[in-house]
């Protein structure tokens, strides 16, 4: 479970960091104010780019904590620059790296309790990872990628998937 969670989240957060670097360079090259790129969204009722990055970090870090049997750490949503988002990604990756792999022994059967729209939901770790956390994580990473791509940042599938 450690390899199926921490390693996956870490890889894709590293890819997200690279994508942010490209987005910031795009803003500089095209004379776009970074604040504009950070607040873009695909549709008015969707979260802006900055929130997509924050949620990507949250789903990864919180899942790793829960699967390790720990109460998740909270990260305040205060980022307003590319540099601050990079720091958030680094903090999430560092937090996840702090969990000992042995803490994940038996995590596939560990009962995970979360609130979804105000309702407590219980599920075994395997279902939590595969049916809730990873899909949420990929949704927000892909949405962040799509916001940038829609706004002209030259990205490809290789940037999303990483090397």
C-alpha positions as CSV (number, residue, x, y, z in Angstrom):
1,X,0.0,0.0,0.0
2,X,2.9,2.3,0.6
3,X,4.2,1.9,-2.9
4,X,0.7,2.2,-4.4
5,X,0.1,5.5,-2.5
6,X,3.1,7.5,-1.5
7,X,5.2,6.6,-4.6
8,X,2.3,7.4,-7.0
9,X,1.4,10.7,-5.3
10,X,5.0,11.7,-5.0
11,X,5.7,11.1,-8.7
12,X,2.6,13.0,-9.9
13,X,3.3,15.9,-7.5
14,X,6.8,16.1,-8.9
15,X,5.3,16.3,-12.4
16,X,2.9,19.0,-11.2
17,X,5.9,21.0,-9.9
18,X,7.5,20.7,-13.4
19,X,4.2,21.8,-15.0
20,X,4.1,24.9,-12.7
21,X,7.7,25.8,-13.7
22,X,6.6,25.7,-17.4
23,X,3.5,27.8,-16.6
24,X,5.5,30.4,-14.9
25,X,8.0,30.5,-17.8
26,X,5.1,30.8,-20.2
27,X,3.7,33.8,-18.2
28,X,7.2,35.5,-18.4
29,X,7.6,34.8,-22.1
30,X,4.2,36.0,-23.1
31,X,3.9,38.9,-20.7
32,X,1.0,37.4,-18.8
33,X,0.6,38.4,-15.2
34,X,1.1,35.3,-13.0
35,X,-2.0,36.2,-10.9
36,X,-4.1,35.9,-14.0
37,X,-2.9,32.4,-14.8
38,X,-3.3,31.3,-11.1
39,X,-7.0,32.4,-11.1
40,X,-8.0,30.9,-14.4
41,X,-10.7,28.2,-14.4
42,X,-12.2,26.0,-17.1
43,X,-15.8,27.1,-16.3
44,X,-17.2,29.7,-13.8
45,X,-18.6,27.0,-11.4
46,X,-15.2,25.2,-11.2
47,X,-12.3,25.9,-8.9
48,X,-9.4,28.1,-10.2
49,X,-6.0,26.8,-11.0
50,X,-4.5,27.6,-7.6
51,X,-7.3,25.6,-5.8
52,X,-6.7,22.7,-8.1
53,X,-3.1,22.5,-7.1
54,X,-4.0,22.9,-3.4
55,X,-6.5,20.1,-3.6
56,X,-4.0,17.8,-5.4
57,X,-1.6,18.3,-2.5
58,X,-4.4,17.8,0.0
59,X,-5.7,14.5,-1.5
60,X,-2.2,13.1,-1.7
61,X,-1.0,14.1,1.8
62,X,-4.3,13.3,3.6
63,X,-4.6,9.9,2.0
64,X,-1.0,8.9,2.9
65,X,-1.7,9.9,6.5
66,X,-5.0,8.0,6.7
67,X,-3.5,4.9,5.2
68,X,-0.6,5.1,7.7
69,X,-3.2,5.2,10.5
70,X,-2.5,8.9,11.3
71,X,-4.7,11.9,11.6
72,X,-4.0,14.1,8.5
73,X,-2.1,17.4,8.8
74,X,-3.9,20.4,7.6
75,X,-2.3,22.8,5.1
76,X,-3.8,26.3,5.0
77,X,-4.9,27.5,1.6
78,X,-2.9,30.8,1.4
79,X,-0.9,30.4,-1.8
80,X,-1.2,33.3,-4.3
81,X,2.1,32.8,-6.3
82,X,3.8,30.1,-8.3
83,X,6.6,30.1,-5.7
84,X,4.1,29.5,-2.9
85,X,2.4,26.7,-4.8
86,X,5.9,25.1,-5.4
87,X,6.4,25.3,-1.6
88,X,3.1,23.7,-1.0
89,X,4.0,20.8,-3.3
90,X,7.3,20.4,-1.6
91,X,5.6,20.5,1.8
92,X,3.1,17.8,0.8
93,X,5.9,15.6,-0.7
94,X,8.0,16.0,2.5
95,X,5.1,15.2,4.7
96,X,4.3,12.0,2.7
97,X,8.0,11.0,2.8
98,X,7.9,11.1,6.6
99,X,5.7,8.1,6.9
100,X,7.5,4.8,7.5
101,X,6.6,2.2,5.0
102,X,5.8,-0.3,7.8
103,X,2.9,2.0,8.9
104,X,1.1,0.8,5.8
105,X,1.2,-2.9,6.7
106,X,-2.4,-3.9,6.7
107,X,-3.6,-0.6,5.3
108,X,-5.7,-2.2,2.6
109,X,-8.1,-3.5,5.3
110,X,-7.7,-0.5,7.7
111,X,-11.0,1.3,8.2
112,X,-10.8,4.8,6.8
113,X,-13.4,7.3,8.0
114,X,-13.9,10.5,6.0
115,X,-16.6,13.1,5.7
116,X,-18.1,13.5,2.2
117,X,-20.5,16.4,1.9
118,X,-21.1,16.4,5.7
119,X,-21.7,12.6,5.9
120,X,-19.3,10.2,7.6
121,X,-18.3,7.5,5.2
122,X,-16.3,4.4,6.2
123,X,-14.4,2.1,3.9
124,X,-11.4,-0.2,3.9
125,X,-8.1,1.4,2.9
126,X,-8.0,-0.4,-0.5
127,X,-11.4,1.0,-1.5
128,X,-10.5,4.4,-0.1
129,X,-7.3,4.6,-2.2
130,X,-8.6,3.1,-5.4
131,X,-12.2,4.4,-5.5
132,X,-11.9,7.8,-3.7
133,X,-8.5,9.3,-3.1
134,X,-6.6,8.4,-6.3
135,X,-9.6,9.4,-8.6
136,X,-9.9,12.8,-6.7
137,X,-6.2,13.4,-6.9
138,X,-6.0,12.6,-10.7
139,X,-9.1,14.8,-11.3
140,X,-7.5,17.9,-9.7
141,X,-4.1,17.3,-11.3
142,X,-5.7,16.8,-14.7
143,X,-7.9,19.9,-14.3
144,X,-4.8,22.0,-13.3
145,X,-3.1,20.7,-16.4
146,X,-6.1,21.4,-18.6
147,X,-6.5,25.0,-17.3
148,X,-2.9,25.7,-18.3
149,X,-3.1,23.9,-21.6
150,X,-6.4,25.8,-22.4
151,X,-4.6,29.0,-21.7
152,X,-1.7,28.3,-24.1
153,X,1.0,26.8,-21.9
154,X,2.8,24.3,-24.1
155,X,2.4,21.1,-22.3
156,X,2.0,17.5,-23.5
157,X,1.0,14.2,-22.1
158,X,4.7,13.6,-21.2
159,X,4.6,16.5,-18.8
160,X,1.5,15.1,-17.1
161,X,2.9,11.5,-16.9
162,X,6.6,12.5,-16.2
163,X,9.7,10.6,-17.2
